[in-house]
């Protein structure tokens, strides 16, 4: 996302100007995200990275409580029969092939899980599931997202890998995420297009325009 300044005002706080334009083209400085009100950017905190318009914990760190800071954590660490999980996150979630990852059981809502994790169900009950693999990774085409759960590239604005096709039942959105249908863009995109959007991407519970929130 960028901001175009056409008067004499300089870029807002924590923004830098992109040279080579007749007007001031302002973007966020490295590792910062645009503020929701459009006025300037906010730097991500300690042990955080700017990803898909939000500040998330770096690998090896997690917000283990709602509103907490990113601290060293074993959540998401690889686990198997010979490498069990630690007491903090004792449940080894099977990933099908290869190692699983450490998490915990007994959640009732996403707020009970570490930041970015969602409360889901499997045969063993409720557990905290890690974010979809690849979600928010930079991409130029769908080929860059191949092999991820987020296997489609959003090329219009964010240029990141997304979970696409929820309205067409081609993808299942994580708990408390919204399915945003962008059928209005079919003539531009050449296909039906819908995405799974985390709560941080919604505006008062609504999908970014022209998306319409639907129930798959």
Helices and strands as residue ranges (DSSP letters): E 3-5, E 15-18, E 24-28, E 32-34, E 41-43, E 48-51, E 54-57, E 61-62, E 71-72, E 78-79, E 91-93, E 100-103, G 110-112, E 118-122, E 125-129, G 142-145, E 152-154, E 160-162, E 178-181, G 183-185, H 186-189, E 194-197, G 199-201, E 212-214
